């Protein structure tokens, strides 16, 4: 007794089976995480190195090159990129998605630990971290008010950050625009030289007289006491009283040669919200956490914190990416509900019976809730991809139930009892239902082997869709026949809707019965016409724009600003205010978050703005039109490179420049040539007409003052070069000279020359050095100065120097067109230099190629599955003959609606391949059954009888699939731009494949039968049982 028979005999068991699935799915729905995109570990490891004062070329040669040599041997390394800047460097390692990021971290850390011994002294231990798509902050908060910077900084750092950090799901709360408190020791060079003292003496006095050390343990009367020497100054008064030296029996105290104050670290960044100075707090969520719930927790925490702050302090959320996530997810769930409603209406119109409609529609909650339960136990989330899979599955999960119900109803009308009709009707359709289900699953099986980011994202889409379809198959062969055996009503008193449905299908069957014989009598002509349609569709596809992902109107943009190399934070801020004033005057603006200075590399010439626009329903222009207006107006601002970035383009890349659709590197042996070539390319990019706002990571022209010690004179006087260098470093750059405690908080003590005494090289005259003989001489007498331009940073890619360029697209231009232009520039480069696509550009080419390979592989797997099920090597080709018409329909639909070829439309076409085969399977399977039972003497007679009988379920299943995709295709709500191309491809392809497959598949079936007859002349071959070539293999 099979499972169908068991459910027919025991319907209570069938109902309980449905109840269990629905119950577990409902519980999972209440607990499953929600995010915009799947939680996928990006296979990237970042290494940060700090070497205070080191020039970019020095840190590159002495540190980066050494580390790259060893890191290149790490297992499965795909690519390596590095950037060397003044005082720091970073190395980025990328691994394949199949590599365990934790194992790779261990390997990298082992290499770093081993190489630390060979790195120059004075380098801080490199930090190693892994990167993933959750690294970007999901929210920004700001703290503002008319208070002293120290109070605002301490409030943000010690009172607010800790409370926000405790919100469930928060990974990190980091500060921006908030300067760390430091005890600043500002050395007065004039007073120091007047007393004949050196900077080394000041540093030594702090190291000797301001110290706290553990001193072991002391056993007293059977007790152990920890011993600490509390030699640190307890307050600033005690610190000021430290003795630097004794002259003539009189101590020279620190306060006599320096100004000591409770201050801040050097100014490297500023933050403003809507033009008001603020302290920013960025929120990162934990991997796998529900982004929407985390954001709600942050809002609740902010409401609790606000009353505890000093009156006048304002803590507010200024940027919230989860608002779009929540709106997009709510919209997608609403579209799923609408799809369910439309599918139910369609089934009611086709079936003409409320009870039959309810029987079919009950497949939807079981399939969808059961799928959510599986997603939950697999550790997945409800995100754009899984919900998109569920949305498109709405029209598919009723297909099997429709086929089973229609067949059972036909047997009931022919006089069978309810139980007998359920048993026979289900048995006849089980094979077709299984084959059609596996057809969809097979087409997505190659996604399992896509090891890039887009493959991991669409893997969850495929899982959601395939699990829902598998649930629907189980429901169709268990619960549907059980309900039919109990409740199926074929009363001769049909309702008005029922009589109208019967009349419509009678007319369609009659019309189809007139068209089908023509196709069967002229199969070659039918196939030639179909081939012509496919050729036309391919020509259309080749002319369509190509891009990685469509742009979305998320009501948020980012503005990147770069001023001239060497510009300090305050000057950059002055220029940035002009940009702010213009943007704030735009009526589309809601909130702006401005930052000046880079957190990443302390570059004072970098700035930017996060823009939140009013909701798109309240704007007269789209986000894209607003972006183009900003780009056009800001392009003319002097002294700045400005780029307006569409943040929705960062879906599949989180790299620097990753928000730009065009990103590539130029690589070659000579750095000067690379710089020259990149500058020429920048000019041509701006003049190309397909790109705007070109930019590069090369920053030549950074002013650098080089100080050369006179080695012979230093040697004669007994002054070590190290002493010269240390004095200059303390004077100009400043050094850390211990820690200071205040109210339980530890802060750095930093020593540096007074600001007004380090404006010119000649100011170093006040710095004295002690010779071997004990004489004091000015530092400037031992050195010479040379000012020349230098590089702000040096980039490398895969162990060779590289220059990275990126740009936005000109209005009306597609990403594929721009990349074709970039590839064409290879012929203009000198020999030995090459262009390598990077970032989103590389992702476009890699992802589309991967999808094409997956598409072909999916067709091969589908053929294998069909061959196994039909026991034939040739008639799977009959089933697959429906694919050209479906591709034609999808291509024409995408072209007619102005869509592009992108990752989502390609996945839609892949899904279409699985859906379109279902109609062929229904038709071919029933044709085979007629011939096997002897109800048709030949192939032509069989298809002429099977076509009209199977017309009704084919139209119903195709109609359900198409109408369920309509809400997704309308793209009325947030995030609809991603769903639209996939849904349009499905709708267009389903309509075309349904109309054409009803004539193409029978024509191909007849041709295949003739071919089989030719292989075995004089024999009658029953198509679908086995091929003669398989029955009698050669030899």
Secondary structure, 3 states (H helix, E strand, C coil): CCHHHHHHHCHHHHHHHHHHHHHHHHHHHHHCCECCCCCCCCCEEEEEEECCCCCHHHHHHHHHHHHHHHHCCCCCEEEEEEEEECCEEEEEEEECCCCCHHHHHHHHHHHHHHHHHHCCCCCCCCEEEEECHHHCCCEEEEEECCCCHHHHHHHHHHHHHHHHHCCCCEEEEEEECCCCEEEEEEECHHHHHHCCCCHHHHHHHHHHHCEEEEEEEEEECCEEEEEEEEECCCCHHHHHCCEEEEECCEEEEHHHHEEEEEEECCCCCEEEECCEECEEEEEEECCCCCHHHHHHHHHHHHHHHHCCCCCCCEEEEEEEHHHHHHHHHHHHHHHHHHHHHHHHHHHHHHHCCHHHHHHHHHHHHHHHHHHHHHHHHCCCCECHHHHHHHHHHHHHHCHHHHHHHHHHHHHHHCCCCHHHHHHHHHHHHHHHHHHHHHHHHHHHHHHHHCCCHHHHHHHHHHHHHHHHHHHHHHHHHHHHHHHHHHHCCCCCCCCHHHHHHHHHHHHHHHHHHHHHHHHHHCHHHHHHHHHHHHHHHHHHHHHCCECCCCCCCCCEEEEEEEECCCCCHHHHHHHHHHHHHHHHCCCCEEEEEEEECCCCCCCCCEEEEEEEECCHHHCCCCHHHHHHHHHHHHCCCCCEEEEEEEHHHHCCCCCCCCCCCEEEEEECCCHHHHHHHHHHHHHHHHHCCCEEEEEECCCEEEEEEEEEECHHHHHHHCCCHHHHHHHHHHHHHCEEEEEEEECCEEEEEEEEECHHHCCCHHHHHHCEEECCCCCEEEHHHHEEEEEEEEECEEEEECCEEEEEEEEEECCCCCHHHHHHHHHHHHHHCCCCCEEEECHHHHHHHHHHHHHHHHHHHHHHHHHHHHHHHHCCCCHHHHHHCHHHHHHHHHHHHHHHCCCCECHHHHHHHHHHHHHHHHHHHHHHHHHHHHHHCCCCCCHHHHHHHHHHHHHHHHHHHHHHHHHHHHHHHHCCCCCHHHHHHHHHHHHHHHHHHHHHHHHHHHHHHHHHHHHHHHHCCCCCCCCCCCCHHHHCCCC
